[in-house]
């Protein structure tokens, strides 16, 4: 048993959010923002979790699993799940330091869960298959978050880009991502994923003849986008991001602040820009040529509460040599 | 032969712009902004047109029809067309005073043409069937503007609301429009209809599998909207305006300024808001309950260069008793 640090990347949904709920495909990619989790076995009978981001310490007694509450419960559950797999119960100190903005739809929670399972299992001497790491993190997430799509833990585990369709699972894409960056900008308004998903589905139920073809269009768009991503055809990929954004506007999840950021990015040279995730607030994502990024970032900074520049992250969960 | 004043209303496209170009239906309604045209036969051998809006006088010699140029040519051509129909050539003084903002996509040009044909024929002692007035105005418009859809002259002649499909012509709708208003707000950016139409068609040719279902959705939406308009179901009509706007955003004709106005209207209580016409600039239209109109207008005024409040106009072209 030893002290282990693992890290896993966050993600952005490039195409297909909302439409994915009703069986259309979506594309998500790992981004170069990672969650770092250090796990150290202790002699105690509790899991102690410290989050640097929230400057918060919480303690979870190993023999009172049912009593766990508090913000860090998902982390403790992820570690506990790995312990059960390793068949070794032990006290742990867990230290979390994440570059992924929490609550941003960038998969912060899943990246932490994946890195926690990875580090915990290694700390307990167990070398898990990546698929197993992903599955355990998913199980842990499910305990706390209901029924996630599985996109976030998959991306955090494997990195790169995936196409996903509900009921069919994942295809690993082979994206070419050179000379471009993704710029992410925060509207400053919180997302409310559940509420947005409910509203879109209600609209679809009221006007199926209008909404069904929009979903169909979104599905065709994702198929096209997957090919463009593998060809590195960024110009057309940007155009498809813009179309996808319009479809999200049509189903009612855009806002004034989102539009301001999306159009600011486009006007300043982004190849494409769209809301990412549930909408109603949250982040937008803009695809930019490297040479244009600085201008776009600077323009976005006058309207966004946070601007991040990321690359596609090829590498999924990994042990850090710290 | 006597001095006659006629007037005809402008229009807004409520649903289906752009998609109408490829055979989907559209809905346009006459609005309570009218173009007033006074025609007075003279002893001269020329048509003299004075536009109050442009503070401009232009003269068109009757015996040099081929040499006519200048901004007011469409008016002279409309009058001339009516003269040919009446089989009486005479000098005319024409005075134009329009409430319809020129270049707004609100059919200012067609309303002037319709009122000019109407007033000229009456001044020459000819009582034309409304269908004939509309056709002659269309012929006159065609000489100057290429090949218009025929929506504008139809609305200006008949008033009310129409559903239109290319190749199939018009259906007169029986709209209920009570307790609501339309608020129109100008982005201050000029439209460029030709350029926008070309861009949308180019996008459709590049991505037919993505765009075709969007057009299909837009068509279904118009059928639904026509029923809601005849029922006076404004709540759902507003929702369809929002969806329609998203589809227009998807085909690439929205802008930051358009989105700012659309979302400002919605945030301040509009039942629905969308760009109207070709996009890329121009006006947005918001459907508002009468009680909410003041708040919406006042909010729009901080962003728009012009804000107009209109009703549905039931009456088409008419002789004014002035």
Interface residues (C-beta under 8 A of the other chain):
Chain A: X203 X206 X207 X209 X210 X211 X212 X213 X214 X216 X217 X220 X221 X224 X236 X239 X240 X242 X243 X244 X245 X246 X247 X248 X249 X250 X251 X252 X254 X255 X256 X259 X260 X263 X264 X267
Chain B: X203 X206 X207 X209 X210 X211 X212 X213 X214 X216 X217 X220 X221 X224 X236 X239 X240 X242 X243 X244 X245 X246 X247 X248 X249 X250 X251 X252 X254 X255 X256 X259 X260 X263 X264 X267
